[in-house]
Amino acid sequence: MATHAPQMSRIGDPLSRVDGRLKTTGTARYTADFPHEGLVYGVIVSSAITRGRIVEIDGSAAEALPGVLTVLSHANRPAYVEADKAWHDMVAPKGSPYRVLDTDEVRWAQQPVALVVAESFEAARHGARLVRIRYESAPHQTDIDHARAEAFNPKGDGTYSPEKSRGDFAEAFAAAPVRVEGEYRLAFEHHNPMEPHAATALWRPDGSLLVHDKTQGSQNSRDYLAGVFGLEPDQVEVVAPFMGGGFGSGLRPQYQLALAALAARKVDRPVKVVMTRQQMFSHQYRPHVAFDIALGADEDGRLQAINADCTGVTSRFETFAENIVDWPARIYACDNVRLDYRVAPIDTYTPGSMRAPGAATSLNLFEIAMDELAYAANMDPLALRLANYSDKDQITDQPYTSKALKEAYRIGAERFGWGKRSMAPRSMKDGRELVGWGMATGVWESLFQAHTVRARLGLDGRLEVANASADIGTGTYTIMTQIASEELGLPVDRIDARLGDSSLPKAPVEGGSWGAASIGNALLLACGSLREKLLSAARRREQSPLANAGIEQVEFVGGTIRLKSDPSRAIDLTDLVHGEGGPIEAEESNSPDQLAAPKKARNTHQAVFVEVKVDEALGQIRVTRVTAAVAAGRIINPKTARSQILGGVVMGIGMALHEETMADHRLGRFMNHNLAEYHVPAHADIADIDVVFVDEPDPEVNPMGIKGLGEIGIVGTAAAVANAIFHATGRRERSLPITIDRLL
C-alpha cells in the first residue's frame, strides 16, 4: 500500500494509514469482494435444535428452484480426511475439532447442517428456507450453574494454576483485619466485527485450491485446508489482504471456510459463503465465567491473602482454557495466594480468544474486588494499588524489562484530576445526575513470535516489504511502511507493504498484540540485509564513489545511498538496481530465541480513570470521560497507536455496560443473536477519551523496544467503569455488564 504524498516517514511519526484511501473509497477488497468467473453462492442452513441427531434432510423443494445447484449435507458431501489431526489448526485447543457436515449428530444450536448452492445469492437464500429437516432431540445443558457439576481442571495446557499458588491463603485470610470476598461474573460475549465471516473457494484444474478467507492467519487457514483435503501446503493459497475486524474470531478457521471448499469441489465452480449476522453467534465467543475472589489485607491496605478461583465454560468436544487466575497473582505483592481454575462443558460451539483473552476477563473482575478492598480499608483506590505495587512478576519472581506503571498512575491521575475526587459514594452530583470516578489497572503480555519478512527493491525503484501476516485493522501496513522508509531512506509513496497471502514469507496467526514487535523486528533485519546487498552492489560499480565505504560510513537518504562525510558522493538506488539487471532482495527471520534478557518479565501496563454520570431517577449510565495512561515501550506511530487504545477502551465500555449474549437455557440457544438486541457501544455512548503514552524506553523487551497495543486498552477499563458506578451510586455490582435493570 502507498500514500499519494511523496513524504518521508520516520519511526515515531503520526503517519496516516497508507491503506486509508483504499478503505475510504471502497476500493479495498475484503473477503466477499473478490470476483471470479462462474461464481456461485452458498447459504448455510443452521440447526433448529441444540443437541440430538438429524433423522432426515429433504432438499427436494430447494433443488426444484431455478438456479439451485445442490443441497449439500452429511449425506452427500465430498470426501475429506476425517482424522482429528487433519482438522487441528495452529491455535486449536485440546480435543476433537468440529468437522463440517461430518455425521447426523447435532452438538449445538445453529450448527451448520446443510448448504444450499445456487447461481445467485437470492436463489440460495430462498432454497435454504425450503430445506426440511426432521430431528431427534436429546437433553442439553448450556447453564454454567448446572454445568459446574461436570467442571474439571484442564491440566497440561499451561492454564491450570494450583501449582502457582504460594503460602497459606486460609491462615492469612483468617488473620487479615480487612477482608472482601464474593463471586464476580462476566456474561457470554460474542465478537461481532463489522465484516462477517466469509470464504470464496476455487479448485484449479491442476487440483490446487485458491481461497479468500476472513482470517487472522492466512497460513493457518492454508495448513488447515491442506490437512482437511489431504493436500500439500503449497497446493493451497489463501488470500486475505484486508479484514473488517476480528478481535480473535478469525484466529481459528471458522466453518464457512471448509463449507466453501467442499461446495466448490461438489459443483466444480467457485463458491462464496458468507455468514449472516445471526450465524456470527453460532461459533466462538468469550466464555461466561464465575470468578470467586477473596482478598485479605492489613490496616494499611497491604495484601495478605488472595484467592482466585474461576470456572469458565467450554464445549463438549474441545477444552478451551484461558489464563485467568494467574493475573492477580502476578501483578500485586502478596505472599499467600491460592489459585484454582476449572472449565465446565456445555452444549455450545467451543469458545475462543477475544481481545485480551484471559486478562480482560480476569482483571476487569478482580479490579472490582480491589476497589471493594479499598473501601473496606478506607483507602483511596489509587493509594491501595500503590501500596501493593510490585517491581517483579510475583509468580516467576522475575524483574520486568521495564515497568512504567507508577508513572502511568501519576500522569493519568493528574490529567484526569483524580486528586479532586471525594471518597464517599453519592457525594458528587451534576444536577439530577450522580457523578462517579473510578480507576483500575490493566496489564497485558509483550509477546514476540517468529516471522520472516522479505524486502525487495525492484527495477522501478519501488520497495516491496512482504509477510504472510494479517493487518487486522491495527495499522500493520502503515508501520511496515514507516520502518522501511526510515531504514532505506525511501519516501512512503515508493514503498508497497504486502500482507495476508499465504504464499508470502512465514507468519503465525496475528493476535496477542505481537504483530508490530514481531513483524517490525523481522523487517528491521530484512532491511539491514538489503542495505548490505545494496552497498555491495554499489561498491562493485565502475569508478564507484562508494568503492571503499563500509556500512557504518554510508546513509540511505532520498532514494540514494551516500557517504555520510560527503553527501555528494552518492548513487541512486533505482540506477543501482538497473545496473544489477534485476531486483535486489533480502529475506530475514526473527526468533524469540534472539531476545535479550530471557529471564525477565515482559508486559504492557495501563492506568485507566473513568467518570460516569448516572441519572438518579432513571438509572441511565453515561461514561462521560476516560483517561487511559499506557506504558507500552516504543510507539512506532502515535496516530495508529492511539486508535488501538481508543478501540480497546470502547470495547471495555461495551463489556461494562452493553455486551451480553443472553441464553434461553430451556432451548439452549442464544436469543439476542443480532445487532438490534446484542448491544455494542454506538457513537452516542462514547464521549471524551484521553489517551497518553508514558515514555518507557525498553531495549531489553526486543531490539526495537516495541511492546504492542492491540489489547491493553480493554484490560481494566470495564472495571474502572464499574468502580465509577459504585462511587456514583453506592451500589456495588459484581457482574458485567451493569445494565439499567440491575441498578433499578
N, C-alpha and C positions, 0 to 999 in steps of 0.2 A: 504494500500500500504506500502511496506517496501523497504528500500535500502538494498544493499548487503554488506555494510560496517558496522561492529559491532561498531558503534560510538555513543557516547552520543551527544545530541544536546540541547543547551540551547536557551532560547528566546534571540534573537539578533544575533544568529549565521547565517552566509550565507549558510545554508544547501541547497544543490542541491535538485531539486524536487524529491520526493520519488516515483512519478509515471513516472519519466523521462525515465527509462529503458523500461517500457511498451510502452510508446509512440514512442520512437525512434526505437524500434524493430518491431513496427507494431502489437504488441500483445494486445494493449489496444482496447477494443471493444467499438466502437461508435454505435449510434442507429441502423444504417443499417447493422451492422456487426453480429447481433445475428442470429444464425441458428435455425430453427425449422423444425421438420419433417412435410412434406407435404406443405411447404411454397409456396405460390403463390404471384404474383406481380400485383400491381395496378398502372396504368399510368393515370394521370389526363388529361382530356380534358378541355381546357380553352376557355372561351367565346371569340368570334370574334367581338363582339360589346361592346360598353361601357354602353349603357342603353337601356332597352326595354324588350322584352319577347321572350321566346322560343315558336315557333309555332309547331315545330315537331323535334323529335330526331329519326333518323334512324340508329340503330346499327346493322342491319342485316348483312352487309358486314363484320363487325368486328367479329360478333358472328359465322360467317361461317368459320373463320380461325381455323386451327388445334390448340388446346391448349387454346383458348379463352373460359372462363367460363361464363362471363356475362358482359353486359354493364350496369352499374348502373347509374341511373338518378333520377330526382324528380318523375318520373312516376312509378318507380318500387322499390324504396329504402325500406328497412325495416322501421318499425315504430320507432319513438323516441318521447320523451317528447317535445312538441312544445312551451311550455310557455317560455317567455323571461328569467324568473328566473332560469330555468334549464340550460341555456346557459351562464349565467354570471360566470366569473371566479374571482379569488381573486383581480385582478387589472383591471377589466373591467371598462371603463368609463360609464357615464350615457347613456341610450339609449336602443335600441333593438339589441342585439348581432346577428351577422350573423349566420344563421343556414344552414349547408351544404345541398345542393340539396333539399331545402325546397319547392320551388314553381317554376313556369316557369319564374319568374322575374329575369332580369339581372340588376345589380346595378353598376358594374364597369368592365372595360376591364380586361380580363384574369380571371374573376370569374370562379371557377370550375363549370362546368355544367354536367360533366359525368366522370365516372371512368371505365376504361376497365381493367378487371381482367383476368389474364391468367397464365398458368403453367410456363411460362418463361417471363422474362422482355422483351425480344425481341418480343415475340408474342403480349404482351400487348402494347408495343410501336407501333408496326405495326397496331394493331387494333385501337388504338387511332387516327391514321391518316385516318382511314377509316370511322369513325363515321361522319355522315352527319347531320347537324343541320340547320334548317331554322328559321330565326329570324324576328321579327318585331321591328325595331329600334325606339327609342324615342330621343328627344333632350337631350343633355348632356352639362355639364359645368365642366371644370377642371382648368380654369384660375382664379387665385386669384383676378386679377384686375376686372374681371366681377362679380365674386362671392362676392366681398365686399359689393355689394348692399344688400345681404342677411345676412351679418355678424351680430352676436349678442353676448352679454356678457354672458358667461357661468356661471351664478350665482349659488351659493350654493355648488360649488365643491372645494373651497379653493384657486382658482386661479384668481378669479375676484377681481381686486385690487383697484378700485377707493376709497374704504373706507380706504385704507392705504395711500392715498395722504395726504399731510400736507402743511400748509402755503398757500401762494398765489403765484402760479407759474407765472401767467400772469404779475402781477405787478413787481415781482422781475426780470423776464426776460427782461421786457421793460427797467428797470433801469440799467441792467448789462452793464458795459462798454465793456466786451468781450463776444461775442456770437457765437455759432455754431448751425446750425440746418440742418436737411436733412433726407432723407429716406434711410435706410440701409436694405439690403435683404440677406437672405440665401436661396439657392436653395433647392429643394427636394433632400434628401439623402436617400439611401437605405443601409441596414446594411451589406449585403454581407459577412458573415463569411465564412470560408473555407468549413465547413460542411453544406450542405443544410438541410432544414427541412425534417424530415423523421419520420415515425412511422411504427411499426410492431404490429399487434393486433392478439390475440389468445383467443377465447372463450373456456373455460374449460368445461368439462362435467357437472360440478356442477353449471353452469351458471355464474361463475365468469369470470373476464376479466383480462388477462395479457397483458401489453402493454410496448413496448420500444418506448420512445418518445424523440425527441430532445427538451429539455425543461430546463428552469431555475428554475423550481419548480415542482418536481415530485408529491407533494401532491396537487398542484394546478391542474395539469392535471388529477390526480385521482378524485378529487372532481368534476371537470368539466364533466368527463365521467360518473361518478355516477349520476349526475343530468340529463345528456342527455338521459341515458338509464334507468333511474328510479331504480338505484341500491343503496345499502348501500355502504358507502366508503370502508368498509372492504371487499367488493366483487370485488374491483378493485385494482390491483397492477401495478404501473408504475415504470419502471427501467430505469435509465439514469445515469450510473456511469461516463461517460465522455462526454464532449461537445466540439465540434470543433469551438468554438467562438459563442457568442450570441449577445453581445452588446445591449441587450434589445429586440431583435427579438424573444427570447424564453420566455419572461415574461408571455405572454398570449398564450394559446393553439392555434396553427395555424390549418388551415382547414384540413391538411393531417391527423391529429390525428383522428378526427371524421370519416373521409372517410375510414381510415383503419379499424376502429372498425365496421362501417356499412357493409363494404365489407366482413369482416370476418364472420359476422352474416349471410350475404346473401349466401355465398358459403360454410360455415361451414369448413373453412380452415384458417390457419394463413395467413394473408395478409400483405405484405410490400408495403408501398407507400413512394416514395422519390420524392421531388420536383426537377424539372430541374432548372438550373441556371436562365432561363428566368422566371420561375414561382416564384423564390425568389423575383421578382419585383412585384408580384401580391398581396402582403399583406402589412404589416405595414411599415412605413418609418418615417424619421424625417421630420416634416411638413415644407413646404415652408412658409416663413414669410416675411412680410413687416413691418419694425420697424421704426416708426417716432420718432426721438430723437432731442431734443433741449436742449442746455446747456448754461447757463449764468454764468459768473464768474467776480470777481473784478480784478483789475490790478495785484494783486499778485497771481492770478490763483485759489483763493478760490471759490468754487461753491456757487452761489447764487440761482440758479434755475435749476431744472431738469424736463424735460418732457419725459416720456417713454410711447409711445402709439403703441401697437403692434397688428397686425392682422395675425393670422395663419389660416391654413385650417383644416377642419375635414371632416369626411364622412357625408352622409345624414342620416345614421341610428344610429350613435353614436356620442357623443360630446367629442372629445378628447381635453383636455386643459392642458397647461403647466404653471409652474411658470416662466414666462419670465420677466415681467416688475418689479417684486419685487427686483431682484438682484441689479440693480443700486441704488435703494432707500435704500438698506440695508448697502452697503459697504462704501459709501462715505458720509462725513459730509455735509449736506445741509438742510436748514430749509424750503425750498419751493420746493415741489415735487408734480407733477401731474402724475397720473398713469391711464392707461386705456388698456384694453385687450379685444379683440373680436376674435371669430372664424367664418370662412366663410365656409359653407357646399359646398362640391364639389363631383363629381361622381367618387370617388375612394374608396378603402378599407379604414378603419379607420387608421389614422396614430398612431404611438405609441412611447414609450420611446426609445431613442437611446442615448448611452453613455453620461452621464451628462445631462439628458433631462432638457430643460428649461435654465439651467445655461450656457451650451455650446452655445446655440443659443443667449441668451441674452448678455453675456459678450464678446463673440467674435465679436459681432456687436457694443456694447456700448463702448468697449475699443478702437475701431477705432475712434469713436466720441471723446473720451478723448484725443487721440493723436492729432486730429484736434484742440481741445481746447488748447492743449499745444502750438501748433504752432501759434494759434491766439493770445495767451498771451505771445508769445516769451519766452517760458519756456522749460527747459529740460523735456521730458515726465516723467522721474522718479521723478523729483522735483515736478511736478504737482500732482502726486499720493501722495507723502508725505505731500504736503500742504493740502490735503483733507482726510488724514488718520483719521480713527475713531476707538476708543477703545471699542465701543459698537455697537450692531446691531441697526441701525438707525430707523428701523420700530418698533421693540419691546422695544427699549430703554434698552435692557439687555446687561450687560457686557459679554465677552466671557469667557468660561472656560480657554482658553489660545488663544493667537494670536501672533505668532512669524513672522508675515508678514514683519514687518520692518527689522528684521534680515534676512529674505529671500531676501528682496530687496538689503540689504547691501552685503550679501555673493554672491548672483547671479551677481550683478554688478561688484564686484571685480573679480570673476572668469572669467566673460565674457570680462572684460576690458572696461566697459561702459564709464569710465572716459576719454578714448581717442577718443570718438565719437565727430565729428563735428556736429553742429546743422543744417547747411544749407543742404537742399536736393541737390542731384547730386554733392556733394562736396568730395566724396570718390570714388576712382577708383582703379581697378586692371586690368591693360592692357585695353582690349576692353570692360571689364565689369564694370558696375556701382555697387558700394557696398553700401548696406543699413543696418543699425542697427535699430531694433525696439524692443519694450518691451510692456508687458501688465501684468495685474493682473488676477489671477484665484482664484475662491472661490467655494467651494462645501460644502455640509452638512455632518456633522458627525452623521450619523444615527445609530439607535440601535433598533433591533427587537427581539421579544420573540422567543427563540429557546429552545429545550430540547435536551440534549446530554446524551448518555449512555456510561459509561466506565466499561468494563468487563475484569477481569483478569481470564484467562482460566487455565485449568489443564496443558496445555503445557507451561505455563509461558508467554504466549503472551497476550498483552493487546489490546483489540479492543475498539476503540472510534468511536461512530456512531451518525449520524444525517441525516435527510432526505434531507438536503440542497444539492445544486449542486456545484461542482467545475467547474466554467465556464471558466477555464483557468487561474485563478488568483493565484493558488497555495494553495488552502484550504486544500488539503490532507497533504501538507507539513507543514503548520503552526499548524495543529491539532497534527501532529506527534511531532513537536518541543515542544509544550506546554505540551503534555502528557509526553514526555521524561524528561523534567525538573521537572514536578510535582511528578512523580512516580519513577524517577531515573532508567529508563529502556533505554537500547540502542535502537536506532531507528529501528534496524532490528528485534526487538521484538514487534513492535507496528504496528497494522493494522488500518488504518483510513477507515471507510465506509461512503459513501455519495451517494446521488442520487437514493435512493429506497424509495418509498412512505410508505413501511412497517416500516421504521426506525423512531426514535423519531421525534417529530414535528418540522417543519420548514416552514417559508413562502417562497415565491419566492426569489431567490438570485439576488440581484441588489442593486443599490443605494450606493455601497461601504460599506454596513453594514455587510458583511459576516464575516470578521476577527474579528471585535469588538463583534458581537453578538454571533457567534459560539464560539469564543475564551473565552469569559467570562462565557458562559454556561459550556464549557469544564472545565474551572478552578473550577467551583462549583462541577461538577461531580467528578473530580479528588480529590478535597478536601474531598468529602463524601466517596470516595473509600479509601482514606488514613485512614480515621477514622475507616472504617469497617475492613481494614486490620490490623490496630493496635489493634482493639478489639479482632479479631481472634488470634493475636499474644499473647495478654495478657492471653487468655484462655488456652494456651498450658501448658502442664505439665512442671514444672520447667522452665518456660519461662524466658529468660534473660530480657524480657521487661515487666514483670508482673505488675510493678507499674509505668510504664512510661506514661507520658502524651504526647499528640500530639506535644506539643512545645519542648519536650525533645528528639524527635527522628528525624531521617532523612532517606529519601529513596535514596539509592545510589547503583549503580551497580547491580540492581536486588535484593537488600536486604532492610530490614528495620532494623536500628541500632540506638543505643544510640549515641547522639552527644558527650557526655562526655567520652564514652568508646566504640569506633567502634568495638571492639572485641565482644561485646555483640550484636549479630545480628541474624536475622532469614532470610533465603532465601525465597523469595516471592513464588516461584514455590512450594517449600515444604509446605509452609503455605496453599496454595490453596488445595494441595493434602490432607493435614490434615483436611480440612473442607469438603472434599468429593465432591467438585464441584466448579464451577466458583463463584467468588465473584464479585458483580457488584453494581453500583450506577447509578442513573439517576436523573438529576437535570435540572431545568429550570431557565433561567434568565427572567427578565422583565424590560421594560423601567421604570416601577414604582420604581425599586430599585436604580435608578440613583441618585447620589448626585447632588446638585446644579440645581434643576429643573428650576430655574428662570434665567438660563444663556444660552447664545447662544453657539452653538456647530458647528464649521466649520473647514475645512482644507483650506489652502491657498497656492498659488503658485505665484512666481515672475518668469516670463519667458522672456528670452532675445534671440533674433534671429538675425543671419546675413544672408542676401541674396546677391546673385550676379546676375545681370541682363545684358544679352548681349544687348548692346546699339543698335545694328543693327537689331537683330532678335527678341528681346523681350523675349528670353528664360530666365526663372527664375530658379535659383538653391538656395535651402536652404543649406548653407554650414556649419553653426554652430548653435547649440541651447544649451543654459544653462537653466535648469529648477531647481530652488531652491524651495523646497517643505517643508512646515511646516505641519506635519501630525501626531503629537503626537508620541507615541512609535512605533518603527519599529520592528516588530517581526522577519522578515527575510530580510536583506538588499538586497539579491540577487533577490528574487522574487518581492520585493518592487520596485527595480529599473526597473525590467521588466514591471511592471504595468505602471510606468511613461513613459518608452520608448514607450509602446503601445499607451498610450494616446497622447503623442507628435506626433507620426506618424499619428494618426487619425486627429489631429489638422492640420498637414501639408496637409493631404488629403482634409480637409474642406476648407483650404485656397486656394489650387491650383488645385485640381483634381476633387473632388467628386461632381457630379451634375447629377441628373436624369432628362433627358430632355423630356418634354411632347409635343406632337403634339396636340394642343387643338382642332383642327378640327376633329381629330379622337378620342380624349380623351384617348390617350394611351401614356405610357412611351415607348419611341422609342429605347433608348440605353440600353435595358434590357439584357446585357451580360457583361462579364468582358473584352471584347475587346474594348468596347466603353464607359463603365462606368469605369472611371479610378480610381484606388486606388494606393497609393504610392507603388512603387516597390523598391527593394534594391538600384537601381541606383539613386533613388530620395532622399535617406536618407544618410546624412553624419554624422558628429560627433554630438552626443547628450550627453551632460554632465549633469548628474543628481546628485544633492546634497540634502541631507536631513538635515534640520535645527533641532538642538536639541530643543525639545519642550516637556518637561515633563508636563503631564496633568492628575493629579489624580482625577479631577472632571468630565471629559468627560464620563468615565466609569471606573470600577475598574482596568482594565489593561492599561488604558491610550491610547487605540488604536483609531485612527480616520478614517482609511480607505483610500485606494489609487486608486481604480479602475477607478475613473472618473476625479480626479483633474488634471491629466496630459493634458487633452484636453482643459480645460477651460482657455481661454486666449491665447493659442498657435496660433490659426488661426489669431487672432487679431495682435499678435506680428509679424507674417509673413507679414500681410497686411501693418502694420506700417513700417516695414523694406523696403517694396517695395516702399512706398511713399518716404522714406528717400533716397532711391537709385535713384528714377526716377523723383520725384517731381509731380507724378501723383497720385491723391487720388481716390482709388476705394472703393465704399461703398457697393458693392455686392460681395458675396462669392459664388463660387470660383473666383479667379482672374486668368484668362486664357490669353494666348498669344494674342488672337484676341482682347481682351479688351485693352491691353497695346499698341497694334499697331494701 
